[in-house]
């Protein structure tokens, strides 16, 4: 009987211990949920039971964030080219224009006896729009006075001299929905710009050598500058995206000669040098908080920070006190999430779908973070829940704590693909009254 009592008591103690562990696990789970609603604590479920009670988190790390001007971005031979003008209520005025070559379709082009141009049209295939789709634009076309080269690098601040006399103009409201009829066939939505008769005749009467190959042709016909007149754009305007390497992006000359009525297509294609220029007009009319930060006030980003594509703005970040979490102890970082919240979710100008973060070297060069090397899905940066961006910086944070003596030149956040998109974002700053920028660190004390 005594042995049975001991066994029952022992069994009771085992069940009691299991019950207590279960209660502690539930309390722990509830405490984590109530303290901070973080759904993706990757790796926490792999911890042994004995480590659960040692898991802690903090979201009070000091973060310094402010907006700076973007350096000029490389914009040659992009998959899309931007054109348009927009008066952004936050970022002020921005103009996107295009420089591009066009080419002969074949060598040794001839126009027959006594050719006469009937019409000449530049067509550009739409691929997207950002801004007010009902705004009216006036697009103007000029010939380049200097050559551009497909093997050269061109940046968003570059320009090329033009021949002052305009060779084309179109007043239009973008239509990216309805197909257009061209020569009796329906084709994808595109912008049509009528060019001058004089320009058509200049091409058709060019000498035999000029029309013999593109090498000679491009010496005479150096390319086009396609731009928008800011003073005639209505409402807030928009930035249009075009696919210049599509077959529909071309110059078409309709003409007749002594024996025939026909046409010739001069393509803009992947062999053409082409690039974008972006002009921000020194941020005239921009938000005062943005102007303060661009003027060098590093404290003005406490409430809001600003990101703009098209070589606009980017955000400098510092997290200076990571080595002090916690004091006088060694920790293992289980998860570190840097979270940014959109401060302008109701805007008609949607935020970018993807942001990027890089570390800065002593020279200001970008350095890929160790967490990004794991993979883009792990690293994050996508716009999620229609409200925020999240970056996983677990290894970066752990390294900063493990090697506190290592140089730290901060981080830079930019819009991914900002050379060929027009998106912008207003983000809550580190001192915002709600949903501030924060670094959430889940860690375990290591004995």
Secondary structure, DSSP 8 states (H G I E B T S, - for coil): -HHHHHHHHHHHHHHHHHHHHHHHHHHHHHHHHHH---S--TTGGGS-HHHHTTEEEE-----EEEEEE----B-BT-SSEEEEEEEETTTEEEEEEEEE----SSSS----TT-EEEEEEEEEEEEEEEE-TT-EEEEEEEEESS---TTS--BTT----EEEEEEEEEEEE---SS-EEETTEEE--EEEEEE-HHHHHHHHT--TTTTT-HHHHHHHS--EEEEE-GGG--TTEEEEEEETTSTTSEEEEEEE-SS-EEEEEEE--TTS-EEEEEE-GGGTT--HHHHHHHTT-TTTTSSEEEEETTTTEEEEEE-TTGGGSSTT-EEEEEEEEEEEEBS-TT-SS---SBEEEEEE-TTS-EE--TTGGG-HHHHEEEEETTTEEEEE-HHHHHHHHHTTTS----EEEEETTTTS---EEEEE-TT-SSS--EEEEEEEEE-
